[in-house]
Amino acid sequence: MPPKELPGFYYDPEKNRYFPIRGRIPGAAVRRPPPPAPAVPPPPADTTGCSRKRARRPELLSAREMYGGGVIFSNNAARSTFKQQYHYAQASQPTVWKYQATTSVADKALEQLDAMVQTPQGLKESRMLVTGSMNGSIRLYGLGIPLNNSENEAEFLPQPAWTPAGKHKAGALPSIWSSEVGYTTFSSSISCIKKLGRHVPDASNINSSVQRALVATLGSGESGGSIYTMDLSEAIDSAMGSWTTYRVHSLDRTMWTADCSSDGTHAAFGSDIGAGLLDLETRRLSWLCRSKSDVLSLKFVHSGKVVLCGLRNGSIAPVDVRQKQHNQPTGVASSSNARRTVPMLPTRHAGKKRNQAGMDKFSRVISMSSAVCSLVTLSSDENYFLGSSMDGSIKLFDLRLIQKGGIQSYEGHVNSHTHLPIVVDPSETLLMSGGEDCTVRIWSIKTGELLFAQSMADTLFTAFCWPESSHDLCSSLLFDLNHSWGAWLGSRAGLFYMHGT
């Protein structure tokens, strides 16, 4: 008798049993009968140091006209959509600019926000770049046009840092502007700057798209780390460079990282004693986990129900924030109020419990090869997330398959002892990072293919920001609107901007 069909399962005749049908890797195309492969002439030689040869944009456009926007075949016979192939072509040949006189202003954190600025002509909504540095300063830059023609405002000009071989130099980017007094200095290094909550513009409210930011400081020998909120809803006087910053919580410990929930109501932080959760309205603190191994990286999943904690010992522990919270207003953790992780699936699917150094017994822990530097979750499917470790390893994980480890690797990075930040583009097609060899690399999240690898400066890139809008800087005609994507890169040497050509 033929086997019965069970929804959500498939039958393996060799093993004579049913297996569940797993979800697809993010970015994978829906299965459909492929059309005939278009006749594409051989592509030009690769000039980026990557092994793959890909079709040029005119050839991709021709294929789209002939076969529509469905599945096409690339030169290595991999199946993907036209949109994905176009993203890959753009990522493999970017142009990079460096802004002059921006040394050491963006070597720790970058974020792009909207703000209301008080100008001589009245209130004006402006797109702002917020930068954080190791020396504890935060600075605001207006993008595209001067905010105020006052004597305190300085202009920062772009200069080419890298252009693809065989291509003409693209038109120059506009300048960025900042007040000479438009910065705030904290007592210790900036750990991170994160956009706080999601804001949908409302035509009836002039301030509806204005955003807030979460700021964390590392702490020093004199004082511990702190959590602040930066409020840009009140008008910023560009001549004075002032904005409102509120201290939410201080800790007499090192604060390595922080993140905020998508609704902007809670913030989580990682310290040298574990991970904590803050209610930003009541300022109440509860502890997610207690660990002798520092929590160096931390990330909310999109729904805000789970926080991923990356530890110095190489472990990644998912913690369910819906557990009963143990409020601790003093900011001091103890073993009695530390919270244990909760499996996201029934325990029969989890691997064996293991005892991490100084931690409670977590039922679902992922291990990387060294200290976990950075974590990025995917909003398209919150079961997937990316993690980087200090030895240069970067992997894609599925929370439903934790016991199997990484399901995709991104090879080629050089790293040994420094922080390794990673960032993904808004379409969640591309992954970018920078290693100790001063090389910026871009991969396909779906296939793990290295699309771009180039050293653009004698500096280590330590901060990245890939804004949600494709026209990142401004909608002004001063900018080349043909750029399909753009990302900010920060280092000790200065502020860089990379865009598609």
C-alpha positions in Angstrom: 0.0 0.0 0.0 1.3 3.5 -0.8 2.0 5.7 2.3 -0.7 8.1 3.4 -0.1 11.8 2.8 0.1 13.7 6.1 -0.1 17.6 6.0 3.3 19.1 7.0 5.2 15.8 6.7 6.9 13.8 3.9 7.5 10.0 3.7 11.1 8.6 3.3 10.8 5.1 1.8 14.3 4.1 2.7 13.9 4.9 6.4 10.2 3.9 6.3 9.1 6.9 8.4 7.6 10.4 8.2 9.7 13.6 8.6 8.4 17.2 9.2 8.8 19.6 6.3 11.1 22.4 7.5 10.7 26.1 6.6 12.8 27.5 3.9 15.9 29.6 4.4 15.1 33.3 4.3 15.4 34.8 0.8 14.8 31.5 -0.9 12.5 31.6 -3.9 9.2 29.8 -3.9 9.5 26.5 -5.8 8.0 26.7 -9.3 8.8 25.2 -12.7 11.8 27.1 -14.1 11.6 28.8 -17.5 14.2 28.0 -20.2 17.5 29.6 -19.3 18.1 32.8 -21.2 21.0 33.0 -23.6 23.4 35.3 -21.7 26.9 36.1 -23.1 29.9 35.4 -20.9 30.2 38.1 -18.1 33.2 40.3 -17.7 36.1 39.3 -15.6 35.6 39.7 -11.8 37.4 42.7 -10.4 36.4 42.4 -6.7 38.5 39.5 -5.6 35.4 37.2 -5.5 35.3 34.0 -7.5 31.8 34.3 -9.0 31.3 35.7 -12.5 27.9 37.4 -12.8 25.7 38.9 -15.5 25.8 42.6 -16.1 22.8 44.7 -15.4 21.8 45.2 -19.1 21.8 41.4 -19.5 19.6 41.0 -16.4 17.2 43.6 -17.7 17.1 41.8 -21.0 16.4 38.5 -19.3 13.6 40.1 -17.3 11.9 41.5 -20.4 12.1 38.0 -22.0 11.2 35.8 -19.1 9.4 38.2 -16.6 10.4 38.7 -13.0 10.3 35.0 -12.0 13.1 32.5 -11.5 16.2 32.9 -13.7 19.5 31.0 -13.8 22.8 32.7 -12.9 26.1 31.6 -14.4 26.7 29.0 -11.7 23.3 27.4 -12.4 21.9 28.6 -9.0 18.2 29.5 -9.2 17.2 32.9 -8.0 14.8 35.8 -8.8 15.6 38.7 -11.0 15.4 41.0 -8.0 18.0 39.0 -6.1 20.3 38.9 -9.0 20.1 42.6 -9.4 20.8 43.1 -5.7 23.9 40.9 -6.1 25.1 42.8 -9.2 24.8 46.1 -7.3 26.5 44.8 -4.2 29.5 43.4 -6.2 30.4 46.9 -7.7 29.8 49.6 -5.1 31.3 53.0 -4.8 32.7 54.3 -1.5 33.2 57.8 -0.3 35.0 59.2 2.8 33.9 62.4 4.6 36.7 64.7 5.5 37.5 65.9 9.0 35.4 63.1 10.6 38.2 61.3 12.4 37.1 59.3 15.5 33.5 60.5 15.5 31.9 57.3 14.4 34.1 54.4 15.6 31.6 52.9 18.0 28.0 53.5 16.8 25.9 54.8 13.8 22.2 55.3 13.4 20.0 57.3 11.1 16.9 59.2 12.5 14.4 61.9 11.7 14.3 65.0 13.7 12.6 68.4 13.8 15.1 71.2 13.5 14.6 74.9 14.4 15.9 76.9 11.5 15.6 80.7 10.7 12.8 79.7 8.3 10.9 77.8 11.0 10.6 74.1 11.9 11.9 71.7 9.4 11.9 67.9 9.4 15.4 66.7 8.6 17.1 63.4 8.2 20.0 63.1 10.8 22.9 60.8 11.2 23.8 60.1 14.9 27.4 59.0 15.5 29.0 57.6 18.7 32.7 57.4 19.5 35.1 55.7 21.9 35.8 59.0 23.6 32.2 59.2 24.8 30.8 61.8 22.4 27.6 61.7 20.3 27.3 64.0 17.3 24.4 64.9 15.0 24.9 65.5 11.2 22.3 66.9 8.9 22.2 65.1 5.5 22.1 66.9 2.2 21.4 70.5 3.0 22.6 72.9 5.7 20.3 73.1 8.7 21.1 76.6 9.5 23.4 79.1 7.9 24.9 80.1 11.2 28.6 80.6 11.9 28.6 77.6 14.2 27.7 75.2 11.4 30.5 73.3 9.6 30.3 71.5 6.2 32.0 68.1 5.7 32.9 67.2 2.1 33.0 63.7 0.6 36.0 62.4 -1.3 36.3 59.1 -3.3 37.6 56.2 -1.3 37.1 53.4 -3.8 35.6 53.1 -7.3 35.0 49.9 -9.3 37.7 49.2 -11.9 36.6 50.2 -15.4 33.9 52.5 -14.2 33.7 56.2 -14.4 33.8 58.0 -11.1 30.2 58.6 -10.0 28.9 62.1 -9.3 30.0 63.4 -5.9 27.7 63.0 -2.9 26.3 66.0 -1.2 28.0 67.3 2.0 26.9 66.6 5.5 26.5 69.4 8.1 26.9 69.7 11.8 27.1 72.4 14.4 30.4 73.0 16.0 28.7 72.7 19.4 26.2 70.0 18.2 27.5 67.1 20.3 27.2 65.6 23.8 30.0 64.0 25.8 29.4 61.2 28.3 31.7 59.9 31.0 32.7 56.8 29.1 32.8 55.2 25.6 29.5 54.8 23.7 28.5 51.1 23.6 25.6 51.4 21.0 23.0 53.7 19.6 19.7 52.1 18.5 16.5 53.5 16.9 13.9 53.3 19.6 10.5 52.0 18.4 8.9 52.1 15.0 7.2 55.3 13.8 4.7 55.6 10.9 4.3 59.1 9.5 1.0 60.7 10.0 0.0 63.6 7.7 -2.0 65.2 10.5 0.9 65.3 13.0 4.0 67.2 12.1 6.1 65.3 14.6 4.7 61.8 13.8 7.8 60.5 12.0 10.3 62.0 14.5 12.2 59.3 16.3 13.9 58.6 19.6 17.1 56.7 20.2 18.5 54.4 22.9 22.1 55.1 24.0 24.3 52.9 26.1 27.6 53.8 27.6 30.3 51.3 28.5 31.3 52.5 31.9 34.8 53.3 33.3 36.8 52.9 36.5 35.0 55.8 38.1 31.4 54.8 37.2 29.5 51.9 35.6 27.6 51.8 32.3 24.3 53.6 31.8 21.2 53.6 29.6 19.9 56.8 28.1 17.1 57.8 25.7 17.6 60.6 23.2 14.4 62.5 22.4 14.3 64.2 19.0 10.6 65.0 19.2 11.4 68.5 20.6 12.8 70.9 18.1 16.6 70.9 17.9 18.1 74.3 17.7 20.8 73.8 15.1 22.6 76.9 16.1 23.0 75.6 19.7 23.2 71.9 18.9 21.0 70.9 21.8 18.7 68.0 22.2 17.2 66.2 25.2 18.8 63.1 26.8 17.4 61.2 29.7 19.3 58.8 31.9 17.1 55.7 32.3 19.3 53.5 34.4 22.8 53.2 35.7 24.7 50.0 36.6 27.9 49.7 38.7 29.1 47.2 36.0 30.4 47.3 32.5 27.6 47.6 30.0 28.7 46.0 26.7 25.6 46.3 24.6 21.9 47.2 24.5 18.9 46.8 22.3 15.3 47.9 22.3 12.0 46.1 21.5 10.3 47.0 18.2 7.5 48.8 20.1 9.9 50.9 22.0 8.7 50.0 25.5 11.6 47.9 26.7 15.3 47.9 26.5 17.7 44.9 27.2 21.3 45.2 28.0 24.3 42.9 28.3 26.9 43.3 31.1 29.7 41.5 32.9 27.2 39.9 35.3 24.5 38.9 32.8 21.6 40.4 30.8 18.9 42.7 32.2 15.5 44.0 31.0 14.3 47.6 31.5 10.8 48.9 31.3 11.4 52.3 29.7 8.2 53.8 31.1 8.4 52.6 34.8 12.2 52.2 34.7 11.9 48.9 36.5 14.7 46.4 36.1 14.5 42.6 35.9 17.2 40.1 35.1 17.0 37.8 32.1 20.0 35.7 33.1 23.0 35.6 35.4 26.4 34.7 34.0 30.1 34.7 34.9 30.8 35.1 31.2 30.2 38.6 29.9 27.1 39.2 27.6 28.9 41.0 24.8 26.0 41.0 22.3 22.2 41.0 22.6 19.2 41.3 20.3 15.4 41.2 20.5 13.6 39.1 17.9 11.1 41.1 15.9 8.1 40.1 18.0 9.8 41.2 21.2 9.1 37.9 22.9 12.6 36.6 23.0 16.0 38.1 23.6 19.2 36.4 22.2 22.2 36.8 24.5 25.7 36.3 23.0 28.4 35.5 25.6 32.2 35.8 25.8 32.5 32.0 26.1 30.9 31.5 22.7 27.3 30.6 23.8 24.1 32.1 22.4 21.2 31.7 24.8 17.6 32.6 23.8 15.6 34.0 26.7 11.8 34.2 26.7 10.9 37.7 28.2 7.3 36.6 28.9 8.4 34.7 32.0 7.5 36.1 35.4 9.8 39.1 36.0 11.8 39.6 39.2 12.0 43.3 39.7 15.3 44.6 41.0 15.3 48.4 41.3 18.8 48.6 42.8 20.4 47.3 39.6 22.4 44.5 41.4 21.8 41.0 40.2 21.7 37.9 42.5 21.4 34.2 41.8 17.9 34.2 43.4 16.4 36.7 40.9 18.2 35.6 37.8 15.8 34.2 35.2 16.3 31.0 33.2 15.9 30.6 29.5 12.7 29.0 28.3 12.7 26.6 25.3 10.9 28.0 22.3 9.8 24.5 21.3 8.9 21.5 23.5 11.9 20.1 25.3 11.8 16.8 23.3 13.1 18.8 20.3 15.9 20.4 22.4 19.4 19.0 22.8 20.8 17.8 26.1 21.1 20.4 28.8 24.6 21.7 29.3 26.1 23.7 32.2 27.7 26.9 31.0 30.4 28.5 33.2 28.7 30.4 35.9 25.2 30.1 34.3 22.1 28.2 35.2 21.4 25.1 33.1 20.0 26.3 29.8 17.9 23.9 27.9 18.6 25.5 24.5 22.1 27.0 24.0 23.9 27.5 20.7 27.7 27.4 20.6 30.0 29.4 18.4 33.8 28.9 18.1 34.7 32.0 20.2 33.2 35.1 21.9 30.0 36.2 20.2 30.5 39.8 19.0 27.3 40.6 17.2 23.7 39.3 16.7 21.2 40.3 14.0 17.6 38.9 13.7 15.6 38.8 10.5 12.2 40.4 10.5 11.0 38.4 7.5 11.2 35.2 9.7 12.1 35.6 13.4 13.2 32.0 13.6 16.4 33.0 11.7 19.2 35.1 13.1 22.9 35.8 12.3 25.8 35.7 14.7 29.5 36.6 14.4 32.3 35.5 16.7 35.7 37.1 17.5 37.6 34.5 15.4 35.9 35.7 12.2 33.2 33.1 12.0 29.8 34.3 10.8 26.8 31.9 10.7 23.0 31.8 10.1 21.0 30.0 12.7 17.4 28.6 12.9 15.9 28.6 16.4 14.0 25.5 15.5 17.2 23.6 14.7 19.5 24.8 17.4 20.9 21.4 18.1 22.2 21.3 14.5 24.2 24.5 14.8 24.6 27.0 12.0 22.6 26.3 8.8 24.7 28.6 6.6 28.3 30.0 6.9 29.8 33.1 5.5 33.5 32.5 4.8 36.5 34.7 4.1 36.7 37.0 7.2 40.0 37.7 9.0 39.6 38.4 12.7 41.2 37.3 16.0 40.6 39.7 18.9 38.5 42.7 17.9 34.7 43.3 17.8 33.2 42.0 14.5 30.0 43.9 13.7 27.6 42.7 11.1 24.6 44.4 9.4 22.0 43.3 6.8 20.2 45.4 4.2 16.5 46.3 4.5 15.5 43.6 2.0 17.4 41.0 4.1 19.2 39.9 1.0 22.8 41.1 1.8 25.1 40.8 4.8 28.0 43.2 5.4 30.9 43.2 7.8 34.5 44.4 8.2 37.5 42.5 9.6 40.9 43.1 11.0 42.4 43.0 7.5 40.6 46.3 6.9 38.5 44.6 4.3 34.7 45.1 3.9 32.9 42.0 2.7 29.4 41.5 1.4 27.7 38.1 1.1 24.4 36.8 -0.1 22.4 35.7 3.0 20.6 33.1 1.0 23.5 31.3 -0.6 26.5 32.4 1.5 28.3 33.5 -1.6 30.9 36.2 -1.2 29.9 39.1 -3.5 32.4 41.8 -2.6 35.7 42.0 -0.7 37.8 45.1 -0.8 40.2 47.0 1.4 39.2 50.7 1.0 41.3 52.3 3.8 44.1 51.5 6.3 41.5 51.2 9.0 39.3 48.7 10.8 35.6 49.3 10.2 33.9 49.0 13.6 30.4 50.5 13.1 27.7 50.0 10.3 24.3 51.4 9.6 22.1 50.3 6.6 19.1 52.7 6.7 15.7 51.5 5.8 15.2 53.9 2.9 17.0 53.2 -0.3 17.4 57.0 -0.8 19.3 57.2 2.4 20.5 60.7 2.6 17.6 62.8 1.4 15.0 63.0 -1.3 16.7 66.1 -2.5 17.7 66.4 -6.2 21.2 67.1 -5.0 21.6 63.3 -4.6 21.9 60.7 -7.3 18.6 58.9 -7.0 19.9 56.1 -9.2 21.6 54.6 -6.2 19.8 51.4 -5.4 21.2 51.1 -1.9 23.5 52.8 0.5 25.1 52.1 3.9 27.1 54.1 6.4 30.5 52.7 7.7 32.4 54.1 10.7 36.0 53.7 11.8 38.7 55.6 13.7 39.8 57.1 10.3 36.4 58.7 9.7 32.9 58.3 8.3 32.4 56.5 5.0 29.3 56.0 2.7 29.0 53.0 0.3 26.3 52.9 -2.4 25.4 50.9 -5.4 26.3 52.2 -8.8 
